Amino acid sequence: MTTALIADDEPHLALYLNDQLKKLWPELEVVHIAKNGIEAADKIAQLQPDLAFLDIQMPGLTGLQVAQGIEGATRVVFVTAYDEFAVQAFDQAALDYLLKPLKTERLQLALDRVKAALAAGRGTAPPEADAAMAQALQRLLGTTSVTAARLRYVRAAQGDLTHQIPVDDVLYFQADDKYTVVQTERGEHLLRTPIIDLVAQLDPDQFWQVHRSTLINLKFLAGTRRDETSRLFLRIKGHARELPVSRAYVHLFKAM
């Protein structure tokens, strides 16, 4: 049986989509309805549904951020009120989308496409589709025509002390509950700036996002490793623990 998750912070819209799915695809089992992005990410990791219908604008994590963090074979259909530019970006990435307010005819077309994709490959996307998805998501996360000054230092806490840390000394940044961990060779510090804001402030040639919760400093990248399930992990100089790479970012390391 094909399984699905719905995520929308507007309960009546989530319930409406659930009702429509029951009518148009009775065999589909909706295993969870999430009220925000954090809940959606947790339940996708736990339940590994075949499909996730993600609203883009949700508290906690946006639907785009949730999609970036998916590790398994879950494929995404976005539910969005974005304009035609965003719709074209999704089309370029071979992703499907549903515009609000939902229309039955468009939902049926999306479901027909999804069924065909699942029948062809049981939800496993080719590498070029993942690369296209990552590029589209990065475009939709927002860029400005004026490049802001790059961040050179961060002020982060360690116990009762606050340290000014050059970003060149940071091995990686990683979201941890309410804080962002700043990992250096000397230890961990805590920062209140979320990962999504750091992405916009750091030099993209030096810092790569490899997971919805992780930014690495390429200067400290020691190598990569794949496990028996082909998941990719990064080895960082001066740090014992390996860091996982989300499916959406694996293409960045194909030349390595």
QUINORJO-V97326 format. One record per residue. N is the residue number from 1. SS is DSSP state (H for helix, E for strand, L for the rest). PHI is phi in whole degrees, -180 to 180 (none if undefined). PSI is psi in whole degrees, 0 to 359 (none if undefined). Layout:
N|SS|PHI|PSI, N|SS|PHI|PSI
//
This chain:
1|L|none|137, 2|L|-78|136, 3|E|-116|156, 4|E|-146|155, 5|E|-123|143, 6|E|-116|135, 7|E|-131|120, 8|L|-160|133, 9|L|-82|359, 10|L|-104|102, 11|H|-56|322, 12|H|-68|328, 13|H|-73|322, 14|H|-64|317, 15|H|-68|324, 16|H|-64|315, 17|H|-63|320, 18|H|-61|316, 19|H|-64|318, 20|H|-66|321, 21|H|-64|322, 22|H|-62|323, 23|H|-76|317, 24|H|-87|337, 25|L|-144|75, 26|L|-59|332, 27|L|-78|346, 28|L|-74|131, 29|E|-105|114, 30|E|-82|112, 31|E|-89|343, 32|E|-165|146, 33|E|-118|114, 34|E|-96|146, 35|L|-97|352, 36|L|-158|174, 37|H|-68|322, 38|H|-64|315, 39|H|-62|319, 40|H|-62|314, 41|H|-62|317, 42|H|-64|316, 43|H|-73|327, 44|H|-64|316, 45|H|-64|323, 46|H|-77|315, 47|H|-96|339, 48|L|50|55, 49|L|-68|158, 50|L|-68|325, 51|E|-131|152, 52|E|-135|120, 53|E|-93|105, 54|E|-112|123, 55|E|-68|146, 56|L|-79|313, 57|L|-96|97, 58|L|-132|152, 59|L|-71|159, 60|L|85|286, 61|L|-134|141, 62|L|-74|164, 63|H|-60|327, 64|H|-64|317, 65|H|-67|322, 66|H|-61|315, 67|H|-62|321, 68|H|-64|332, 69|L|-92|359, 70|L|-69|127, 71|L|-99|331, 72|L|-92|208, 73|L|-95|10, 74|L|-62|127, 75|E|-100|152, 76|E|-114|136, 77|E|-117|119, 78|E|-84|142, 79|E|-112|117, 80|E|-144|151, 81|L|-107|16, 82|L|-66|162, 83|L|-79|183, 84|H|-63|329, 85|H|-60|316, 86|H|-66|319, 87|H|-60|318, 88|H|-64|323, 89|H|-64|319, 90|H|-63|318, 91|H|-61|317, 92|H|-61|328, 93|L|-88|6, 94|L|61|28, 95|L|-99|158, 96|E|-102|164, 97|E|-150|157, 98|E|-129|127, 99|E|-89|139, 100|L|-83|142, 101|L|-72|146, 102|L|-66|139, 103|L|-117|136, 104|H|-58|318, 105|H|-64|320, 106|H|-71|322, 107|H|-63|318, 108|H|-62|318, 109|H|-62|317, 110|H|-62|317, 111|H|-66|323, 112|H|-62|319, 113|H|-65|317, 114|H|-63|314, 115|H|-59|318, 116|H|-64|319, 117|H|-66|318, 118|H|-68|322, 119|H|-66|326, 120|H|-76|323, 121|H|-142|12, 122|L|52|37, 123|L|86|0, 124|L|-88|117, 125|L|-86|145, 126|L|-69|158, 127|H|-55|322, 128|H|-66|331, 129|H|-69|321, 130|H|-65|321, 131|H|-64|317, 132|H|-65|322, 133|H|-61|314, 134|H|-61|318, 135|H|-64|317, 136|H|-65|318, 137|H|-63|320, 138|H|-64|320, 139|H|-63|318, 140|H|-78|340, 141|H|-69|343, 142|L|106|126, 143|L|-131|157, 144|L|-113|157, 145|L|-73|340, 146|L|-105|121, 147|L|-77|123, 148|L|-74|158, 149|L|-62|135, 150|L|-72|145, 151|L|-72|131, 152|L|-111|332, 153|E|-138|153, 154|E|-127|144, 155|E|-103|111, 156|E|-129|152, 157|E|-95|147, 158|E|-140|102, 159|L|67|230, 160|L|-88|356, 161|E|-102|149, 162|E|-112|130, 163|E|-116|144, 164|E|-96|114, 165|E|-113|123, 166|E|-62|135, 167|H|-64|336, 168|H|-63|337, 169|H|-90|356, 170|E|-84|126, 171|E|-73|313, 172|E|-165|160, 173|E|-110|140, 174|E|-145|127, 175|E|-66|136, 176|E|-144|96, 177|L|59|246, 178|L|-88|351, 179|E|-122|168, 180|E|-110|125, 181|E|-79|129, 182|E|-104|108, 183|E|-98|121, 184|E|-118|176, 185|L|-66|338, 186|L|-91|349, 187|E|144|191, 188|E|-99|144, 189|E|-130|162, 190|E|-117|138, 191|E|-132|144, 192|L|-90|349, 193|L|-71|126, 194|L|-71|159, 195|H|-56|317, 196|H|-61|327, 197|H|-75|324, 198|H|-65|322, 199|H|-55|319, 200|H|-74|338, 201|H|-101|341, 202|L|-95|157, 203|L|-68|117, 204|L|-68|344, 205|L|-80|343, 206|L|-107|324, 207|E|-115|123, 208|E|-112|136, 209|E|-81|126, 210|E|-117|357, 211|E|-164|158, 212|L|-61|340, 213|L|-112|5, 214|E|-137|133, 215|E|-121|129, 216|E|-111|152, 217|E|-92|113, 218|H|-60|337, 219|H|-60|334, 220|H|-106|9, 221|E|-74|119, 222|E|-96|333, 223|E|164|182, 224|E|-129|161, 225|E|-148|140, 226|E|-109|139, 227|L|-90|188, 228|L|-67|342, 229|L|-100|10, 230|L|72|13, 231|L|-70|142, 232|E|-99|136, 233|E|-128|149, 234|E|-109|139, 235|E|-102|131, 236|E|-112|132, 237|L|-61|136, 238|L|76|15, 239|L|-145|132, 240|L|-78|326, 241|L|-83|136, 242|L|-81|152, 243|E|-113|130, 244|E|-75|149, 245|L|-108|129, 246|L|-69|153, 247|H|-54|323, 248|H|-67|344, 249|H|-115|1, 250|H|-59|326, 251|H|-61|337, 252|H|-65|338, 253|H|-110|12, 254|L|-66|332, 255|L|-83|357, 256|L|-96|none
//
